[in-house]
Amino acid sequence: MSVDYPITTAVRQLREDHVEFVPHIYTYVEHGGTSVSAKALGVPEHQVIKTIVLQTDEKQPLIVLMHGDLEVSTKQLARTIGVKHVELCTADVARKHTGYEFGGTSPFGTRKRLPVYAEKTIFDLRKIYINGGKRGFLVQIDPAELRRVLGATEVEVGTRE
């Protein structure tokens, strides 16, 4: 059974970098978050990885990859990467840096190459589900590919707040 899926810039990068992936399409729900996609795919929300676009106090953009059931401690992240302050980017600023619309942001195939930080425990999982570059589209991959393809740096900034 083959799934018909969009050929996004993320998919192009995955193919170019020889990343094995399984595409998953689901019905996107505005503001539904990872709980909706996890339920639609029948997987634990902890395995659904959010791509969060943030910026430092000097307006330097960065990406944090976080478990769907956790939040990012921006204070801890700022301390970890050695900056004064980190905040979420607006949807417009995030789109400018990544080329993706909010809810469809993938760390793969971004418009600009951004530093990527991934919660350390993501690498303990056998497989993860991460945005494929379009709302309602996740790709299942081996988390080791985050290091190999994106050069992701491990951080411990997840919180249950």
Phi and psi restraints in degrees (value plus and minus 20) as a CYANA .aco file:
   2 SER   PHI    -126.4   -86.4
   2 SER   PSI     123.4   163.4
   3 VAL   PHI    -118.8   -78.8
   3 VAL   PSI     110.9   150.9
   4 ASP   PHI     -99.7   -59.7
   4 ASP   PSI     103.0   143.0
   5 TYR   PHI    -159.3  -119.3
   5 TYR   PSI     137.7   177.7
   6 PRO   PHI     -90.9   -50.9
   6 PRO   PSI     125.0   165.0
   7 ILE   PHI    -116.9   -76.9
   7 ILE   PSI      70.6   110.6
   8 THR   PHI    -112.1   -72.1
   8 THR   PSI     154.1   194.1
   9 THR   PHI     -84.1   -44.1
   9 THR   PSI     -50.0   -10.0
  10 ALA   PHI     -84.4   -44.4
  10 ALA   PSI     -66.5   -26.5
  11 VAL   PHI     -81.5   -41.5
  11 VAL   PSI     -60.8   -20.8
  12 ARG   PHI     -80.5   -40.5
  12 ARG   PSI     -62.8   -22.8
  13 GLN   PHI     -86.8   -46.8
  13 GLN   PSI     -62.3   -22.3
  14 LEU   PHI     -77.9   -37.9
  14 LEU   PSI     -64.0   -24.0
  15 ARG   PHI     -85.8   -45.8
  15 ARG   PSI     -64.8   -24.8
  16 GLU   PHI     -80.4   -40.4
  16 GLU   PSI     -57.6   -17.6
  17 ASP   PHI    -113.0   -73.0
  17 ASP   PSI      -8.9    31.1
  18 HIS   PHI      36.1    76.1
  18 HIS   PSI      24.4    64.4
  19 VAL   PHI    -112.0   -72.0
  19 VAL   PSI     103.9   143.9
  20 GLU   PHI     -94.0   -54.0
  20 GLU   PSI     111.4   151.4
  21 PHE   PHI    -165.7  -125.7
  21 PHE   PSI     135.7   175.7
  22 VAL   PHI    -137.5   -97.5
  22 VAL   PSI      99.5   139.5
  23 PRO   PHI     -98.0   -58.0
  23 PRO   PSI     123.4   163.4
  24 HIS   PHI    -154.6  -114.6
  24 HIS   PSI     101.9   141.9
  25 ILE   PHI    -123.9   -83.9
  25 ILE   PSI     118.8   158.8
  26 TYR   PHI    -165.1  -125.1
  26 TYR   PSI     148.2   188.2
  27 THR   PHI    -100.5   -60.5
  27 THR   PSI      94.4   134.4
  28 TYR   PHI     -90.3   -50.3
  28 TYR   PSI     116.2   156.2
  29 VAL   PHI    -138.7   -98.7
  29 VAL   PSI     100.9   140.9
  30 GLU   PHI     -72.8   -32.8
  30 GLU   PSI     108.5   148.5
  31 HIS   PHI      40.9    80.9
  31 HIS   PSI      -0.2    39.8
  32 GLY   PHI     -99.3   -59.3
  32 GLY   PSI     -48.4    -8.4
  33 GLY   PHI      47.0    87.0
  33 GLY   PSI    -184.3  -144.3
  34 THR   PHI     -93.2   -53.2
  34 THR   PSI     -40.6    -0.6
  35 SER   PHI     -84.7   -44.7
  35 SER   PSI     -58.0   -18.0
  36 VAL   PHI     -87.3   -47.3
  36 VAL   PSI     -67.6   -27.6
  37 SER   PHI     -87.1   -47.1
  37 SER   PSI     -58.5   -18.5
  38 ALA   PHI     -82.1   -42.1
  38 ALA   PSI     -64.6   -24.6
  39 LYS   PHI     -84.2   -44.2
  39 LYS   PSI     -64.0   -24.0
  40 ALA   PHI     -81.4   -41.4
  40 ALA   PSI     -56.9   -16.9
  41 LEU   PHI    -109.7   -69.7
  41 LEU   PSI     -31.8     8.2
  42 GLY   PHI      49.9    89.9
  42 GLY   PSI      18.1    58.1
  43 VAL   PHI    -146.4  -106.4
  43 VAL   PSI     138.5   178.5
  44 PRO   PHI     -83.1   -43.1
  44 PRO   PSI     119.9   159.9
  45 GLU   PHI     -80.6   -40.6
  45 GLU   PSI     -46.9    -6.9
  46 HIS   PHI     -81.4   -41.4
  46 HIS   PSI     -46.3    -6.3
  47 GLN   PHI    -108.4   -68.4
  47 GLN   PSI     -31.1     8.9
  48 VAL   PHI    -108.6   -68.6
  48 VAL   PSI     100.6   140.6
  49 ILE   PHI    -123.3   -83.3
  49 ILE   PSI     105.4   145.4
  50 LYS   PHI    -103.6   -63.6
  50 LYS   PSI     124.2   164.2
  51 THR   PHI    -127.3   -87.3
  51 THR   PSI      90.0   130.0
  52 ILE   PHI    -132.3   -92.3
  52 ILE   PSI     105.9   145.9
  53 VAL   PHI    -118.8   -78.8
  53 VAL   PSI     100.6   140.6
  54 LEU   PHI    -144.7  -104.7
  54 LEU   PSI     154.2   194.2
  55 GLN   PHI    -163.7  -123.7
  55 GLN   PSI     132.7   172.7
  56 THR   PHI    -102.0   -62.0
  56 THR   PSI     154.9   194.9
  57 ASP   PHI     -80.1   -40.1
  57 ASP   PSI     -42.4    -2.4
  58 GLU   PHI    -114.9   -74.9
  58 GLU   PSI      -2.8    37.2
  59 LYS   PHI      44.3    84.3
  59 LYS   PSI       5.4    45.4
  60 GLN   PHI    -105.5   -65.5
  60 GLN   PSI     100.3   140.3
  61 PRO   PHI     -96.5   -56.5
  61 PRO   PSI     132.9   172.9
  62 LEU   PHI    -175.4  -135.4
  62 LEU   PSI     143.1   183.1
  63 ILE   PHI    -137.1   -97.1
  63 ILE   PSI     117.9   157.9
  64 VAL   PHI    -138.8   -98.8
  64 VAL   PSI     111.8   151.8
  65 LEU   PHI    -122.5   -82.5
  65 LEU   PSI     104.5   144.5
  66 MET   PHI    -156.9  -116.9
  66 MET   PSI     126.3   166.3
  67 HIS   PHI     -74.5   -34.5
  67 HIS   PSI     123.5   163.5
  68 GLY   PHI     -80.6   -40.6
  68 GLY   PSI     -47.8    -7.8
  69 ASP   PHI    -114.9   -74.9
  69 ASP   PSI      -8.5    31.5
  70 LEU   PHI    -146.3  -106.3
  70 LEU   PSI     141.8   181.8
  71 GLU   PHI    -132.1   -92.1
  71 GLU   PSI     145.9   185.9
  72 VAL   PHI    -115.1   -75.1
  72 VAL   PSI     107.1   147.1
  73 SER   PHI    -101.7   -61.7
  73 SER   PSI      85.0   125.0
  74 THR   PHI     -87.1   -47.1
  74 THR   PSI     -51.1   -11.1
  75 LYS   PHI     -83.9   -43.9
  75 LYS   PSI     -66.4   -26.4
  76 GLN   PHI     -85.3   -45.3
  76 GLN   PSI     -59.8   -19.8
  77 LEU   PHI     -83.0   -43.0
  77 LEU   PSI     -65.9   -25.9
  78 ALA   PHI     -78.2   -38.2
  78 ALA   PSI     -65.2   -25.2
  79 ARG   PHI     -81.0   -41.0
  79 ARG   PSI     -64.9   -24.9
  80 THR   PHI     -81.8   -41.8
  80 THR   PSI     -62.1   -22.1
  81 ILE   PHI    -115.2   -75.2
  81 ILE   PSI     -19.4    20.6
  82 GLY   PHI      56.4    96.4
  82 GLY   PSI      19.1    59.1
  83 VAL   PHI    -143.3  -103.3
  83 VAL   PSI     145.8   185.8
  84 LYS   PHI     -90.0   -50.0
  84 LYS   PSI     -61.3   -21.3
  85 HIS   PHI    -174.3  -134.3
  85 HIS   PSI     125.4   165.4
  86 VAL   PHI    -152.8  -112.8
  86 VAL   PSI     117.1   157.1
  87 GLU   PHI    -160.1  -120.1
  87 GLU   PSI     139.9   179.9
  88 LEU   PHI     -84.0   -44.0
  88 LEU   PSI     124.8   164.8
  89 CYS   PHI    -102.0   -62.0
  89 CYS   PSI     131.6   171.6
  90 THR   PHI     -88.1   -48.1
  90 THR   PSI     143.0   183.0
  91 ALA   PHI     -78.4   -38.4
  91 ALA   PSI     -59.3   -19.3
  92 ASP   PHI     -86.4   -46.4
  92 ASP   PSI     -64.1   -24.1
  93 VAL   PHI     -86.6   -46.6
  93 VAL   PSI     -62.6   -22.6
  94 ALA   PHI     -80.6   -40.6
  94 ALA   PSI     -62.1   -22.1
  95 ARG   PHI     -83.7   -43.7
  95 ARG   PSI     -59.7   -19.7
  96 LYS   PHI     -79.9   -39.9
  96 LYS   PSI     -60.9   -20.9
  97 HIS   PHI     -99.0   -59.0
  97 HIS   PSI     -56.0   -16.0
  98 THR   PHI    -123.7   -83.7
  98 THR   PSI     -48.4    -8.4
  99 GLY   PHI      65.8   105.8
  99 GLY   PSI     -18.7    21.3
 100 TYR   PHI    -129.6   -89.6
 100 TYR   PSI     130.8   170.8
 101 GLU   PHI    -105.6   -65.6
 101 GLU   PSI     134.5   174.5
 102 PHE   PHI     -76.4   -36.4
 102 PHE   PSI     112.5   152.5
 103 GLY   PHI      73.7   113.7
 103 GLY   PSI     -29.8    10.2
 104 GLY   PHI    -152.5  -112.5
 104 GLY   PSI       4.5    44.5
 105 THR   PHI    -103.6   -63.6
 105 THR   PSI     105.7   145.7
 106 SER   PHI    -132.1   -92.1
 106 SER   PSI     128.2   168.2
 107 PRO   PHI     -96.4   -56.4
 107 PRO   PSI     -32.3     7.7
 108 PHE   PHI    -113.3   -73.3
 108 PHE   PSI     118.7   158.7
 109 GLY   PHI      51.7    91.7
 109 GLY   PSI       9.9    49.9
 110 THR   PHI     -90.9   -50.9
 110 THR   PSI     133.2   173.2
 111 ARG   PHI     -77.3   -37.3
 111 ARG   PSI     -65.9   -25.9
 112 LYS   PHI    -134.2   -94.2
 112 LYS   PSI     128.8   168.8
 113 ARG   PHI     -96.5   -56.5
 113 ARG   PSI      96.8   136.8
 114 LEU   PHI    -130.3   -90.3
 114 LEU   PSI     131.2   171.2
 115 PRO   PHI     -83.1   -43.1
 115 PRO   PSI     116.8   156.8
 116 VAL   PHI    -138.6   -98.6
 116 VAL   PSI     108.3   148.3
 117 TYR   PHI    -136.8   -96.8
 117 TYR   PSI     112.8   152.8
 118 ALA   PHI    -144.0  -104.0
 118 ALA   PSI     114.4   154.4
 119 GLU   PHI     -75.5   -35.5
 119 GLU   PSI     109.3   149.3
 120 LYS   PHI     -71.6   -31.6
 120 LYS   PSI     -60.6   -20.6
 121 THR   PHI     -91.9   -51.9
 121 THR   PSI     -31.3     8.7
 122 ILE   PHI     -79.5   -39.5
 122 ILE   PSI     -55.7   -15.7
 123 PHE   PHI     -94.1   -54.1
 123 PHE   PSI     -28.2    11.8
 124 ASP   PHI    -102.1   -62.1
 124 ASP   PSI     -34.4     5.6
 125 LEU   PHI    -103.2   -63.2
 125 LEU   PSI     128.9   168.9
 126 ARG   PHI     -93.7   -53.7
 126 ARG   PSI     -59.2   -19.2
 127 LYS   PHI    -166.4  -126.4
 127 LYS   PSI     132.8   172.8
 128 ILE   PHI    -150.7  -110.7
 128 ILE   PSI     142.6   182.6
 129 TYR   PHI    -140.0  -100.0
 129 TYR   PSI     100.7   140.7
 130 ILE   PHI    -155.7  -115.7
 130 ILE   PSI     133.9   173.9
 131 ASN   PHI     -78.9   -38.9
 131 ASN   PSI     117.7   157.7
 132 GLY   PHI    -118.0   -78.0
 132 GLY   PSI      -8.4    31.6
 133 GLY   PHI      81.2   121.2
 133 GLY   PSI      -4.7    35.3
 134 LYS   PHI    -178.0  -138.0
 134 LYS   PSI     126.3   166.3
 135 ARG   PHI     -79.0   -39.0
 135 ARG   PSI     114.2   154.2
 136 GLY   PHI      59.9    99.9
 136 GLY   PSI      -0.3    39.7
 137 PHE   PHI    -159.7  -119.7
 137 PHE   PSI      92.0   132.0
 138 LEU   PHI    -136.3   -96.3
 138 LEU   PSI     132.5   172.5
 139 VAL   PHI    -137.8   -97.8
 139 VAL   PSI     118.5   158.5
 140 GLN   PHI    -113.3   -73.3
 140 GLN   PSI     104.1   144.1
 141 ILE   PHI    -160.3  -120.3
 141 ILE   PSI     150.0   190.0
 142 ASP   PHI    -100.0   -60.0
 142 ASP   PSI     108.4   148.4
 143 PRO   PHI     -80.5   -40.5
 143 PRO   PSI     -41.5    -1.5
 144 ALA   PHI     -80.0   -40.0
 144 ALA   PSI     -45.2    -5.2
 145 GLU   PHI     -84.8   -44.8
 145 GLU   PSI     -44.5    -4.5
 146 LEU   PHI     -82.5   -42.5
 146 LEU   PSI     -59.0   -19.0
 147 ARG   PHI     -92.7   -52.7
 147 ARG   PSI     -68.4   -28.4
 148 ARG   PHI     -84.4   -44.4
 148 ARG   PSI     -67.8   -27.8
 149 VAL   PHI    -109.3   -69.3
 149 VAL   PSI     -59.7   -19.7
 150 LEU   PHI    -120.3   -80.3
 150 LEU   PSI     -31.6     8.4
 151 GLY   PHI      44.8    84.8
 151 GLY   PSI      13.3    53.3
 152 ALA   PHI     -80.2   -40.2
 152 ALA   PSI     116.7   156.7
 153 THR   PHI    -117.3   -77.3
 153 THR   PSI     111.6   151.6
 154 GLU   PHI     -92.9   -52.9
 154 GLU   PSI     117.1   157.1
 155 VAL   PHI    -157.5  -117.5
 155 VAL   PSI     142.8   182.8
 156 GLU   PHI    -141.8  -101.8
 156 GLU   PSI      66.3   106.3
 157 VAL   PHI    -151.5  -111.5
 157 VAL   PSI      -8.7    31.3
 158 GLY   PHI     -98.7   -58.7
 158 GLY   PSI     123.5   163.5
 159 THR   PHI    -163.4  -123.4
 159 THR   PSI     136.8   176.8
 160 ARG   PHI    -112.5   -72.5
 160 ARG   PSI     -13.6    26.4
